[in-house]
């Protein structure tokens, strides 16, 4: 006997003995769970009734659970199967067969500060679990549910690695405050993803959500109506997404390794003049001097900047239980290249969850720790626009050495030698810029839930959480690069050698009491919580000088750092009451205090109430075979918003100007102190939501779904309004003025079309109609006030193409009405004189369509046939319009033969309109506002479950997936889906082909 | 056991209550780098930094020069480069006249020359808010410099006297901006140091009442501001006060219906007699080292000071030296890295000079035109090569070397210079304000002697007519922001009797409605301030 074996022989029995001692009166139950075909079902949760003791089945369906001898029944539950309660009988293994169903009524749904069975929900809540997540190369979590949930519109911000998405739940309730939903990860409400100016809130990260590994996510729960969200009060007007990560399971350690490798390709290039067409055009329309500067090359500039890109995403996880300590640990490594050359994202992530149950299950502890490191290199996205515009007759390389060898437009009379305002070589822009960042982020919390010994109905819950990040980056551009050639004021120093650094910290302390009581005598159950929350958001932005590569300082910051901070303190409570399991009542109340408002306006009260009636439980439906579920939900609630605004907007203060903004008195330059505009009366924006919903299930829940009608009315909109001149140190200020409404319908249906021994075929469809209207914008309703202009476009500095107007959807296009000739061709700068005053001016602009879709749809299907699976997801937007800024900006003669002494390529739209591009009005033609309705196949995939190929306890799955398969649209630009509705140099979404392999062992 | 639990509960309760008590106070947070008024106005240096902003707002567009973001710029809702005082003032005064056209396509910019601007025009809106912003800054400074504030803060003696002098200068700057509003918009809102921040919208003031207010303000500070040349470079002295009064009196009939030509004579004469003199070379007026023109014997009375390194922006003279360069004009001759291909003149301006139309020989050196590759006629306003280039503003020094920066101008912008005072005197004389004919002719000939580098261009007494004065003002002061005011005073702005290419949007020019003599109040402010009544016709 070796020493090791000796050791084992002593320790193992000792450990066993110990466990036997501590659970002296326990017994062990083993068995196997199968489906109707007799195949073992993995991952079935087995709970000893009346306890928190659980385990899960292995891959072959077998299980082993140790329970107190007092336990009389086990509960078997698994997604996709009817939950079964089986009495414990002594002797022999316990073999159980589960019948399949898509009924998710008993699914546990995570809501704010607790969980509910789906059947007990009173609000509009959609839960999506890992098995229903979108497939393919997915870098940010929100893409897992894109198209899957009615009322939730997820539009990716472009094709750059990790660029994240714009998420809108029920249209967005705000105008100038944030329209993003609150995202809660394992009990930690995150800070907003974006700064007020739209940049990512974590410096150096393409999007803060890209620092959360989607592979660690177990479920995403979307709270849509106020009765569900109001418990989150002030941050909940735009819905709440609760992300729950995967947790440990009981039993032996089980490993899973997945690897997914993808190739991304550019689906199509922007339509520009070919070199031949370009030469023709310049020869026809250009002056001799312009013809003379054409080159002899034939360059496809878009081909030069895009390249097929490789992505590898690898994840290893282990989950199991060491005695009383269930654990899960995971490691992930993502390396994603962008299709725009030089851009890339590498992410290494790790997560640990521990969920011990102590003191006879009286104390539950959940510890979640997630950490990630990302390394990004950002491609200069300016190259996208210049590749469209760069003269195709010029070569990539000039043959000379100047400007890194790249061809550039020259002007011998200028100091730098470069032609002012000419586009720069797009390949040079990419290759000569090293914009790199390193970001670390960790999100973690520890949650204690203590069931009082003397009063087990009462739980005390304490949650301590944090979300910290550190972002650092450097930007280096060599002094040979045209983009920053001799850029110092004296034109003697060039290049860029800059850095940035930011630390962020978001900490939370929450505690609540939860009292649950079954009052059997009166057929009632009550569930009450009362809690307190303290959350602090702090950011430290370090400032660095702007330097050229030789160390010359262009500008020095006034302060070494800035540390904006805000805080929220909340008190909240909720009462759930159910009578006979049929009538369900929920009432919530939250009182929030925000440091962003003065003491007089600081506190806001956010109530909600909801009623649900489970009609299925009534006698007239109880025995129906057709109707297997029917529930009516009515809800009303008020929520608030204060994200997306300045931290100190109510305080009178002075700010110091930078060193380029001094003023000369005598022989000295004085620094400037500027009084800042402020609004001491700032307060909460409030949204009242009415919701009527119906959940249904037919034919033993082979068909399920829901319909919801909602009205959201936002009052005291945090909107940026014109301050009466002379009354403040700013002409525009954030104030609580204006009202807005969203009205909509959501419809969801899920069907099991086929379910038999060999084949299952599931189909899901959702439809959302949303109508947005601004109902008030000024103090006094003034019909002559056109509205607030927004939506800056390329082409004329300061030109805008959108407007916020009363009676219209937000961001409506504000354009001239184009007049066409007999052949249907637009006549340049000829517009309808809508007010018949004989002149065409801004008074003839009208509101025409808006970028938000009137309706959007999602459809998805999964088929399994023996060991094969296949699935796809489709998504459609209807009635969304887009301003084609690429057409308007580059598809005109003035762009091609620029009077400034260079040539530029442009959109082939030029050949249709023959617009000269002279004048200032053609840009605002409604001709450029196009219907961008589309149908897109988000992905299609096939998979094969090879089973236990390697050894008995292993399971191998392989899959192939294509993302962004096709898009059907009348829109003539590259992509009909651009957040904001203005299409100009959008980073194209790639088409991605992936192969994946997943091994359980 | 129960005892333990009880103890634990009590602990929980105590800790909980303590936490709630302390935490709700935690909602008072303040910014890291910004400061409050208590700190700012603690001492003279703080006052001076705020005064620097009151002045600097003429030259700069925000707290992060040359341009920052929405938080750092002064005027929101407009491109920062377009929110500069003199750039916008220049557009309103010049693009609407025969002196200038611009090739750009920004929404609303062509409305100036087409004379079809509306109350939504973003340039007019920007100018209006810029002027009102500067007035609000001055109001705050004046409020904070009141005697009670100073004594409250324990400021007395020489420091307090200096602050009081600062406040008088702020009153001048406020008066100047009210003059801008009176001249262009007529009837603006009226905010003073008594208008509370965040309070009720201010009342509207009628043009004539505003005239009286500005006059009274200037008269009130006149005795106490430093004598001409006695203040620091860049700051207000009596010369500036007199010059503004002279300009106002010349136009008083337009503003109030009552002529004040005698006062115009009086005040222009005060300036003329204060030791200023014309610089020797007209082409040195608008150069990178034109601060030399502000010497104690120089020509400049009051300037906006720009600096290529320390006072940067995309407006002011940076706009003036860049926008005029295009076509075959060599950027390096203008001390810049490249032109913006924007501004030219119609043929009406070069027509006023000998040498027209090709300027192969220049006798009047004020004819600073660029003709190579430029067409005199304008068939297309947005084509830079239509219309002659103007080379008056250049970011190079007298010796030809470039300014400090290739991107931002060192050229100071004179708001008042001696030549204007000569012209005011002569015109006011002709309009019956009294004065001395010989002196009037002498002043005009002083300008012409410089222009012709000798007496060959001098005029005789009988050549001194009002028409001559208008043309001479164009020759001397073109592109300095006077033309619209002058044409209105001579009844040639809206009338069909005087035309220029594309006046009113018609190639050959056309008269337009007389309502165009005033710009509309921006609809934005009319909508947010219910006290305002829009100017007639808009």
Interface residues (C-beta under 8 A of the other chain):
Chain A: X197 X411 X413 X414 X415 X416 X418 X419 X420 X421 X452 X453 X454 X460 X489 X490 X491 X509 X511 X532 X534 X536 X558 X559 X561 X562 X563 X564 X565 X566 X567 X569 X593 X594 X595 X599 X602 X646 X647 X648 X651 X652 X653 X654 X655 X656 X657 X658 X659 X660 X661 X662 X663 X664 X665 X666 X667 X669 X670 X671 X672 X673 X674 X675 X676 X678 X679 X680 X681 X720 X721 X722 X723 X724 X725 X726 X727 X728 X729 X730 X731 X732 X778 X779 X780 X782 X784 X785 X786 X788 X789 X795 X796 X797 X798 X799 X800 X839 X841 X842 X843 X894 X899 X900 X917 X918 X919 X920 X921 X923 X924
Chain B: X1 X2 X5 X12 X16 X19 X20 X23 X24 X26 X27 X28 X29 X30 X31 X32 X33 X34 X35 X36 X37 X39 X40 X46 X48 X49 X50 X51 X52 X53 X55 X56 X59 X60 X62 X63 X64 X65 X66 X69 X70 X71 X74 X75 X76 X77 X78 X79 X81 X82 X103 X104 X105 X106 X107 X108 X109 X110 X111 X114 X116 X117 X118 X120 X121 X122 X128 X129 X132 X133 X135 X136 X137 X139 X140 X188 X189 X190 X191 X195 X196 X197 X198 X199 X200 X201 X202 X232 X233 X234 X235 X305 X307 X308 X309 X310 X311 X312 X313 X326 X327 X330 X331 X332 X333 X337 X338 X339 X340 X341 X380 X382 X383 X384 X385 X402 X404 X405 X406 X407 X408 X505 X523 X524 X525 X527 X528 X529 X530
